[in-house]
Every structure is written in structure tokens, then in C-alpha cells.
Amino acid sequence: MKKLDMVYEGKAKKVFRTDDKDKFVVQYKDDATAGNGAKKGTIEDKGIVNNKMSAMLFEILEKEGVPNHFEELLSDREQLVKAVKIIPLEVIVRNVSAGSFSKRYGVEEGILFDNPVVEFSYKVDELGDPLINDSHILALKLATEEEIEHIKGMALRVNEVLSELFLKKNLKLIDFKLEFGKYHGETILADEISPDTCRLWDTETNEKLDKDRFRRDLGNIKEAYQEVMKRLEQ
Ligand code: UDP
């Protein structure tokens, strides 16, 4: 496999073509942004943690029945993935109120829901990723009814698997964001799963071990990412 030219550069990752048209190389960066790019910075070695952690979680999820784009780890910061076409939806699953949910509905953070909440945002930076519902998705032809149901089912399965896994590591999975892509007609999980895209709170202390430390200037950001990885490896 040969890594060729860069096809896409996002806020946290670069994507390269390879000599296999069905495979991309994803390279994880240390760059961090928040508030749709309003706040910028770097978190030392974040790319290494997020690459390793995504790889590990994608492998587990594949075994647990959630097909995804991960193929193999290539280096500290690079992984080989299936060359999917990303569906421009952010699929968010919430177990506990936090972040934009708390802001939008005027409720405190930390309220445990009876059932997980699944919501979608339309992934368009210029629009600020607006919240979008099923009928909007159908109207905009972003996905069919069957695809929406399939995506929700996979997102809830990811929630079951990861909530249980993190709980064993004394971490509460508060919420997370997933992205899905099309690969030879099939809709599969793609993008990343990391402290950039999940909220994780220590079960004992409720300490935040995720990107909120960066968003909210809480300090010890690098250490929080390393701590999550350390617990996963134990
Ligand atoms: N999230 C993400 N990328 C985004 C927006 C949200 O990875 O562009 C993640 C975020 O880290 C959190 C969950 O999705 O784990 C829910 O985020 P929320 O809607 O509360 O938005 P935020 O508070 O980050 O603006």
C-alpha cells in the first residue's frame, strides 16, 4: 500500500488517497478547535491518543456487530481505513445532559436520562452544524428513511457497547458524536471515537476527562487524554 496525495484536511485529521482506490490513510493531528473553529490550539500528543483509541474502539465495535471503516493501524498517528463517502450528519447520542443540550433546553448538566437521546446535526461549517430532524433529512435527501433507522440502531448499539466498556474503566459515557459513510452501497460507521468526540466523566469524582477541558480552559488537557488511554489499556 502506497500513501498518495492528501484529499482532505479537517480540523483534527488529514486524509490521504492510496494506490488502492478503496482505502484511505487517516493521519491524526494535535490541532484542537472548539466553537466551530472560534477557539484554536494544540493538545500535545492528542493525535497519538485519538488514533490509538479510535482503532481500539473500532475493532471492538466490529466484533460487537457495528461495521466500520477501520482496517489497520499504520503508525503512531496513522490508520488505514475504508474510503467511505461521509454522510454530512453528526449523529449525537446522549445519556446525561451536557453541552449544547443543557444550553438549548436550559437545564443543568449531569441529569441522567431514562433513555438515551439520539439527535442529528447537519454537518455544514458555514451554517454552524444546525440541529436537524428526520423529516428535514428526508427533505434534503441526505438519507432515506431506512438509512436513518439503520443509523439510529447502530448509534444505540455503539452506546451500549461503549457505555459498558467505559464503565469498567471508571468512566461515564455522557454523550458522543458519530459519523457514518457509504461504502459500496453499505452505510458503515466512520470518522473517529476519542476524547475529542465523547464526553467522559470519572465515575467517582465526575472529573471531566475529555475535550471540555480544552473548550472550558480547565487545564491538564494532555493528561486527561493520556489518562483515558491508560485506563482503556489496563
Ligand atoms: N461533538 C463533536 N463534534 C462536534 C459537536 C459535538 O465531536 O462538532 C461531540 C461532543 O464532544 C460531545 C457530543 O458530541 O461529546 C455532544 O456535543 P454537544 O452537542 O453538547 O456540543 P458542544 O457542547 O460540544 O457544542
Boltz pocket constraint, residues with backbone or C-beta under 6 A from the ligand:
constraints:
  - pocket:
      binder: B
      contacts: [[A, 90], [A, 92], [A, 93], [A, 98], [A, 99], [A, 100], [A, 101], [A, 129], [A, 175], [A, 176], [A, 177], [A, 195], [A, 196], [A, 197], [A, 198], [A, 199], [A, 211]]
      max_distance: 6.0
